[in-house]
Amino acid sequence: MTNTDDQLRDILARTKTIALVGASMKPDRPSNYVGRYLLDKGYRVIPVNPGHAGEPLFGTEVVATLSEIDAPIDMVDIFRRSEAVPAIVDEALEAFPDLQTIWMQIGVRHPVAAAKAEARGVDVVMDRCPKVEIPRLMGR
């Protein structure tokens, strides 16, 4: 599956709140600097990492699982290995009935999990990074 620039632009424009799965506390890790970038661009970012649950990150508290988030989520941004994706997608579909997008970071792909999400009407982006796509498509 290939996303067009128009699809990516639409996803990024309509997204307000992002659950970032695999958030790292280390500033030099991609999940950390991408999360900070998204926050700087006006998105609300909720970090998800069971190893750091309860710790502060991105101006909020890290949660252990997606199901612990009590806010509506527009996008789940996945910073985990491809083999972890099916369980994350299942939890996201269960926890967020109005979920709009599953976004898998560069190097992360799972076509079967993607098809499951798409069958539920959720847009899927694989093997891309919003930190790359936002300036490329939206010039900000």
BAVEX-513626 format. One record per atom (N, C-alpha, C, O, CB): residue in one letter; x, y, z. Coordinates in steps of 0.05 Angstrom, whole numbers, padded with zeros to 5 digits, always signed. Each point is the difference from the previous one (the first is absolute). Glycine has a CB too. Layout:
<sites>
aXYZ
...
</sites>
This chain:
<sites>
m+00017-00024+00000
m-00017+00024+00000
m+00018+00025+00000
m+00019+00002+00015
m-00056-00027+00009
t+00030+00044-00041
t+00015+00024-00002
t-00019+00024+00006
t-00022+00002-00012
t+00054-00023-00021
n-00024+00039+00050
n-00016+00023+00006
n+00008+00023-00019
n+00024+00004-00005
n-00029-00018+00053
t-00015+00028-00058
t+00006+00023-00017
t+00007+00024+00018
t-00006+00000+00024
t-00025-00017-00060
d+00044+00037+00025
d+00006+00024+00015
d-00026+00013+00011
d+00000+00010+00022
d+00041-00003-00050
d-00062-00007+00012
d-00026+00011+00008
d-00011-00014+00025
d-00010+00012+00018
d+00001+00002-00065
q+00011-00041+00047
q-00009-00016+00022
q+00016+00007+00025
q-00011+00005+00022
q-00003-00042-00053
l+00040+00038+00029
l+00018+00006+00023
l-00006+00028+00010
l-00001+00005+00024
l+00036-00035-00042
r-00038+00050+00000
r-00006+00027+00008
r-00027+00001+00015
r-00002+00014+00020
r+00027+00003-00060
d-00045-00031+00031
d-00026-00001+00013
d+00003-00012+00028
d-00011+00010+00019
d-00012-00014-00064
i+00037-00018+00047
i+00004-00013+00026
i+00013+00019+00020
i-00009+00003+00022
i+00013-00048-00045
l+00018+00058+00014
l+00015+00017+00018
l-00016+00025+00007
l+00003+00011+00022
l+00039-00028-00042
a-00059+00027+00002
a-00016+00024+00006
a-00023-00006+00019
a-00007+00017+00016
a+00019+00000-00061
r-00024-00040+00043
r-00024-00006+00017
r+00008-00011+00028
r-00016-00001+00018
r-00011-00007-00060
t+00052-00002+00044
t+00008-00012+00026
t+00006+00022+00020
t+00012+00020-00005
t+00008-00059-00020
k-00031+00034+00050
k+00005+00018+00022
k+00014-00014+00023
k+00018+00012+00012
k-00059+00014-00025
t+00034-00051+00019
t+00011-00014+00022
t+00012-00026-00009
t-00012-00016-00014
t-00022+00036+00045
i+00059-00025-00023
i+00016-00023-00009
i+00009-00016+00025
i+00011+00011+00019
i+00004+00014-00060
a-00021-00052+00040
a+00012-00018+00020
a+00026-00010-00013
a-00001-00013-00021
a-00045-00001+00041
l+00068+00019-00007
l+00026-00008-00010
l+00010-00025+00015
l+00009+00001+00022
l+00002+00047-00034
v-00014-00071-00002
v+00006-00026+00012
v+00030-00006-00003
v+00011+00000-00022
v-00058-00017+00013
g+00061+00012+00031
g+00028-00005+00000
g+00016+00025+00006
g+00023+00002-00007
g-00030-00038-00026
a-00006+00055+00046
a+00013+00025+00007
a+00025-00005+00018
a-00001-00016+00019
a-00043+00040-00022
s+00066-00011-00004
s+00024-00003+00016
s+00005+00025+00016
s-00006+00023-00008
s+00025-00054-00027
m-00007+00027+00059
m+00008+00023+00017
m+00026+00012-00010
m+00007+00022+00009
m-00031-00044+00030
k+00039+00008-00055
k+00026+00008-00009
k-00002+00021-00023
k-00012-00007-00021
k+00032-00038+00035
p-00010+00069-00011
p-00003+00021-00020
p+00011-00006-00027
p-00008+00011-00020
p+00009+00020+00057
d+00019-00050-00038
d+00012-00006-00026
d-00014-00023-00015
d+00008-00007-00022
d+00035+00022+00041
r-00065-00025-00008
r-00015-00022-00013
r-00021+00012-00019
r-00012+00020+00007
r+00020-00050+00033
p-00012+00019-00063
p-00019+00011-00019
p-00028+00004+00012
p-00012+00021-00006
p+00037-00044-00030
s-00035+00005+00052
s-00027+00004+00011
s-00001+00025+00018
s-00021+00012+00002
s+00014-00062-00004
n+00029+00056+00015
n+00000+00024+00017
n+00001+00025-00016
n-00016+00018+00005
n+00040-00044+00030
y-00006+00028-00055
y+00002+00025-00014
y-00023+00004-00020
y-00008+00023-00005
y+00057-00025+00010
v-00061-00020-00015
v-00024+00003-00016
v-00023+00009+00017
v-00016+00017-00008
v+00033-00053-00024
g-00020+00024+00056
g-00021+00009+00018
g+00002+00029+00007
g-00020+00014+00000
g+00019-00060+00018
r+00025+00055-00012
r+00004+00029+00006
r-00006+00017-00024
r-00012+00022+00003
r+00047-00034+00031
y-00027+00003-00058
y-00006+00015-00025
y-00031+00003-00003
y-00009+00021-00006
y+00052-00038-00015
l-00057-00006+00024
l-00029+00001-00003
l-00013+00019+00020
l-00019+00015-00006
l+00020-00062-00011
l+00009+00046+00042
l-00010+00018+00020
l+00005+00029-00008
l-00018+00017+00003
l+00027-00051+00033
d+00015+00040-00046
d+00006+00027-00009
d-00017+00009-00024
d-00004+00024-00003
d+00051-00031+00018
k-00058-00012-00030
k-00017+00007-00023
k-00029+00002+00008
k-00017+00004-00017
k+00049-00028-00012
g-00038+00022+00055
g-00027+00005+00009
g-00017-00025+00005
g-00023+00002+00008
g+00026+00039-00032
y+00009-00065+00021
y-00015-00024+00005
y+00001-00006+00030
y+00020+00007+00014
y-00010-00025-00060
r-00030+00005+00057
r+00001-00011+00027
r+00012-00028-00003
r-00010-00016-00016
r-00030+00043+00033
v+00061-00032-00002
v+00014-00026-00002
v-00002-00014+00027
v+00009+00010+00021
v+00023+00008-00057
i-00043-00042+00036
i-00002-00017+00024
i+00020-00023-00003
i-00004-00018-00016
i-00045+00031+00024
p+00070-00013+00009
p+00020-00021-00002
p-00009-00027+00012
p-00013+00000+00022
p+00048+00036-00021
v-00029-00058-00014
v-00008-00026+00009
v+00025-00017+00002
v+00014-00005-00020
v-00060+00009-00001
n+00052-00014+00045
n+00023-00017+00005
n-00002-00012+00027
n+00002+00014+00020
n+00027+00014-00051
p-00035-00054+00033
p-00004-00012+00027
p+00024+00002+00018
p-00003+00000+00025
p-00028-00031-00046
g+00055+00033+00010
g+00024+00002+00017
g+00004+00028+00013
g+00016+00003+00018
g+00004-00037-00048
h-00036+00053+00021
h+00003+00028+00010
h-00027+00011+00010
h-00002+00024+00003
h+00041-00017-00034
a-00059-00024+00034
a-00026+00009+00009
a+00002+00017+00025
a+00013-00007+00019
a-00034-00034-00040
g+00006+00063+00020
g+00000+00019+00023
g+00021+00021-00001
g-00002+00020+00015
g-00016-00057+00011
e+00038+00034-00043
e+00020+00021-00002
e-00009+00022-00019
e-00016-00004-00018
e+00052-00031+00026
p-00026+00060-00004
p-00007+00022-00017
p+00015+00000-00027
p+00024-00005-00001
p-00035+00031+00042
l-00003-00021-00063
l+00012+00002-00026
l-00019+00015-00018
l-00025-00005+00001
l+00051-00038+00005
f-00016+00062-00022
f-00017+00016-00018
f-00021+00015+00015
f-00022+00006-00011
f+00030-00039-00026
g-00003+00041+00062
g-00019+00016+00015
g-00023-00015+00011
g-00020+00012+00008
g+00033+00025-00036
t-00012-00063+00027
t-00021-00017+00011
t+00013-00025+00013
t+00024-00002+00002
t-00057+00018-00037
e+00016-00034+00044
e+00010-00024+00013
e+00001-00024-00019
e-00020-00004-00015
e+00002+00021+00059
v+00039-00032-00044
v+00002-00024-00017
v-00020-00020+00010
v-00003-00004+00025
v+00052+00012-00035
v-00064-00021-00008
v-00018-00021+00008
v+00011-00027-00010
v+00017-00001-00018
v-00057+00032+00016
a+00032-00053+00015
a+00011-00026-00006
a-00012-00012-00025
a+00014-00013-00016
a-00006+00006+00064
t-00034+00012-00053
t-00014-00012-00023
t-00019+00020-00012
t-00007+00020+00012
t+00011-00065+00009
l-00012+00040-00046
l-00019+00017-00013
l-00026+00000+00015
l-00013+00021+00001
l+00035-00031-00045
s-00031-00012+00055
s-00026-00001+00014
s-00001+00018+00024
s-00022+00006+00010
s+00018-00053-00026
e+00027+00056+00026
e+00000+00018+00023
e-00006+00029-00007
e-00004+00016+00017
e+00036-00047+00005
i-00032+00037-00048
i-00004+00027-00009
i-00030+00006+00001
i-00016-00015-00011
i+00058+00014-00019
d-00049+00023+00044
d-00029+00006+00002
d-00008+00023-00017
d-00022+00012+00004
d+00023-00029+00042
a+00015+00024-00066
a-00006+00022-00018
a-00004-00012-00028
a+00010-00021-00006
a+00017+00055+00033
p-00043-00020-00044
p-00002-00010-00027
p+00027+00002-00015
p+00014+00020+00004
p-00063-00005-00005
i+00055-00035-00014
i+00026-00001-00014
i-00006+00000-00030
i-00017-00016-00010
i+00040-00009+00048
d-00010+00043-00053
d-00003+00001-00029
d+00019-00019-00014
d-00007-00013-00020
d-00008+00060+00024
m+00040-00048+00006
m+00021-00016-00013
m+00016-00016+00021
m+00006+00010+00022
m-00003+00024-00059
v+00003-00059+00031
v+00019-00015+00015
v+00025-00002-00016
v+00000-00011-00022
v-00037-00016+00046
d+00059+00038-00014
d+00026+00001-00014
d+00017-00022+00013
d+00006+00001+00024
d-00009+00049-00035
i+00012-00070-00004
i+00013-00023+00010
i+00030+00000-00004
i+00010+00000-00023
i-00052-00025+00015
f+00057+00026+00030
f+00029-00002+00001
f+00008-00027+00012
f+00014-00001+00020
f-00009+00052-00016
r-00014-00072-00015
r+00006-00027+00009
r+00006-00017-00024
r-00005+00007-00023
r-00025-00003+00064
r+00042-00027-00036
r+00007-00018-00023
r-00026-00010-00013
r-00021-00001+00012
r+00063-00013+00011
s-00039+00007-00048
s-00023-00009-00016
s-00015-00023+00013
s-00025-00001-00002
s+00049+00016-00039
e-00010-00033+00054
e-00014-00023+00012
e-00018+00008+00023
e-00018-00016+00008
e+00056-00013-00022
a-00034+00052+00026
a-00017+00010+00022
a-00025+00014-00010
a-00019+00005+00015
a+00060+00000+00012
v-00042+00001-00053
v-00022+00016-00011
v-00028-00013+00003
v-00018+00014+00008
v+00051+00004-00040
p-00037-00044+00027
p-00027-00011+00002
p-00013+00004+00027
p-00024+00008+00001
p+00037-00041-00035
a+00001+00029+00055
a-00011+00003+00027
a-00007+00030+00005
a-00020+00006+00013
a+00046-00046+00004
i-00009+00058-00027
i-00004+00029+00004
i-00025+00008-00016
i-00017+00015+00011
i+00066-00007-00004
v-00051-00017-00031
v-00024+00006-00017
v-00025-00010+00013
v-00020+00014+00001
v+00048-00015-00042
d-00028-00024+00051
d-00023-00012+00013
d-00008+00017+00024
d-00024+00006+00004
d+00037-00052-00019
e+00006+00054+00032
e-00006+00016+00023
e-00011+00027-00008
e-00019+00010+00013
e+00055-00034+00013
a-00024+00036-00046
a-00009+00027-00009
a-00028-00001-00011
a-00016+00018+00006
a+00063-00006-00017
l-00054-00032-00005
l-00027-00002-00011
l-00020-00005+00023
l-00023+00010-00002
l+00042-00028-00041
e-00011+00004+00063
e-00018-00005+00023
e-00003+00025+00017
e-00023+00007+00008
e+00037-00055-00008
a+00007+00062+00005
a+00000+00023+00019
a-00012+00025-00012
a-00011+00017+00015
a+00051-00037+00007
f-00037+00024-00048
f-00007+00025-00013
f-00019-00004-00023
f+00009-00003-00023
f+00035+00022+00037
p-00070-00020-00009
p-00019-00006-00021
p+00000+00021-00023
p-00008-00006-00022
p-00020-00016+00056
d+00037+00047-00028
d+00001+00021-00020
d+00028+00004-00011
d+00006+00021-00012
d-00045+00000+00034
l+00057-00040-00018
l+00028+00003-00010
l+00000+00005-00030
l-00015-00013-00015
l+00031-00017+00052
q+00000+00049-00045
q+00002+00007-00029
q+00024-00012-00014
q-00002-00007-00023
q-00022+00049+00034
t+00046-00045+00003
t+00025-00007-00013
t+00018-00018+00017
t+00003+00005+00024
t-00006+00037-00049
i+00014-00062+00012
i+00022-00016+00012
i+00025+00008-00017
i-00001-00002-00025
i-00029-00038+00041
w+00051+00050-00003
w+00024+00009-00014
w+00023-00017+00010
w+00006+00000+00024
w-00024+00048-00030
m+00031-00062-00013
m+00024-00016+00007
m+00025+00015-00009
m+00001+00008-00023
m-00028-00052+00020
q+00046+00046+00021
q+00024+00016-00006
q+00018-00014-00021
q-00005-00022-00008
q+00002+00040+00055
i+00023-00003-00055
i+00019-00010-00020
i+00011-00027+00009
i+00010-00003+00022
i+00002+00050-00036
g-00014-00067-00004
g+00010-00026+00005
g-00021-00019+00012
g+00005-00024+00004
g+00039+00044+00003
v-00068-00009+00000
v-00021-00016+00012
v-00022-00004-00020
v-00012+00019-00011
v+00023+00000+00056
r-00017-00045-00050
r-00021-00008-00019
r-00014-00025+00010
r+00013-00018+00011
r+00013+00039-00050
h-00052-00022+00035
h-00015-00025+00005
h-00025+00001-00016
h-00021+00010+00009
h+00040-00014+00038
p-00018-00007-00072
p-00023+00002-00018
p-00025-00014+00011
p-00022+00010-00006
p+00054-00009-00031
v-00030-00022+00052
v-00024-00014+00010
v-00014+00018+00021
v-00024+00003-00001
v+00046-00048-00007
a-00006+00056+00027
a-00012+00018+00020
a-00011+00025-00014
a-00021+00011+00008
a+00053-00028+00027
a-00018+00027-00056
a-00010+00023-00014
a-00027-00006-00013
a-00018+00017+00001
a+00066-00003-00010
a-00050-00037-00003
a-00026-00007-00013
a-00022-00002+00020
a-00023+00008-00006
a+00048-00033-00029
k-00019+00015+00059
k-00021-00002+00021
k-00009+00028+00008
k-00024+00005+00002
k+00045-00048+00015
a-00003+00062-00014
a-00007+00027+00007
a-00015+00014-00022
a-00020+00013+00005
a+00061-00010+00024
e-00032-00007-00054
e-00014+00012-00023
e-00029-00011-00003
e-00018+00014-00007
e+00062-00009-00015
a-00048-00031+00029
a-00026-00012-00002
a-00019+00014+00021
a-00025-00001-00004
a+00045-00043-00011
r-00009+00056+00035
r-00016+00014+00020
r-00002+00030-00007
r-00011+00016+00016
r+00025-00049+00019
g-00004+00041-00058
g-00002+00028-00009
g+00022+00018+00010
g-00002+00024-00001
g-00046-00032+00000
v+00070-00004+00012
v+00022+00015+00010
v+00021+00003-00022
v+00007-00020-00013
v-00016+00003+00060
d+00019+00041-00051
d+00022+00004-00019
d+00026-00012+00011
d+00004+00001+00024
d-00026+00041-00042
v+00039-00053+00001
v+00025-00011+00009
v+00023+00011-00017
v-00002+00002-00024
v-00022-00044+00038
v+00045+00050+00001
v+00025+00009-00013
v+00022-00018+00011
v+00002-00004+00024
v-00018+00053-00029
m+00032-00061-00014
m+00021-00017+00009
m+00027+00011-00010
m+00002+00012-00022
m-00033-00052+00022
d+00052+00035+00016
d+00027+00006-00009
d+00005+00029-00007
d+00014+00007-00019
d-00012-00053+00002
r-00015+00064+00033
r+00004+00029-00004
r+00001+00014+00028
r-00007-00012+00020
r-00017+00010-00065
c+00034+00026+00044
c+00002+00016+00025
c-00014+00027-00003
c+00006+00014-00019
c+00038-00038+00030
p-00062+00031+00008
p-00013+00026-00003
p+00020+00024+00002
p-00005+00021-00010
p-00036-00042+00030
k+00064+00016-00006
k+00020+00022+00002
k+00012+00006-00027
k+00010+00022-00005
k+00000-00036+00053
v-00010-00006-00066
v+00010+00004-00027
v-00023+00011-00018
v+00005+00018-00016
v+00028-00056+00022
e-00057+00027-00002
e-00022+00007-00018
e-00012+00028+00006
e-00008+00013-00019
e-00002-00061+00016
i+00009+00057+00028
i-00011+00026+00006
i+00014+00022-00015
i-00013+00016-00014
i+00000-00033+00059
p+00039+00020-00043
p+00013+00022-00014
p-00001-00004-00031
p-00001+00020-00014
p+00031-00014+00054
r-00029-00031-00049
r+00000-00005-00028
r-00027+00008-00012
r-00002+00011-00022
r+00034-00049+00028
l-00054+00032+00008
l-00027+00003-00011
l-00014+00026+00009
l-00016+00011-00014
l+00013-00060+00012
m+00011+00058+00025
m-00015+00023+00012
m+00017+00025+00004
m-00009+00021+00007
m-00020-00054+00015
g+00055+00030-00027
g+00018+00023+00001
g+00002+00013+00027
g+00005+00024+00002
g-00015-00017-00049
r+00006-00023+00068
r+00002+00012+00027
r+00017-00017+00018
r+00004+00007+00023
r-00049+00014-00029
</sites>
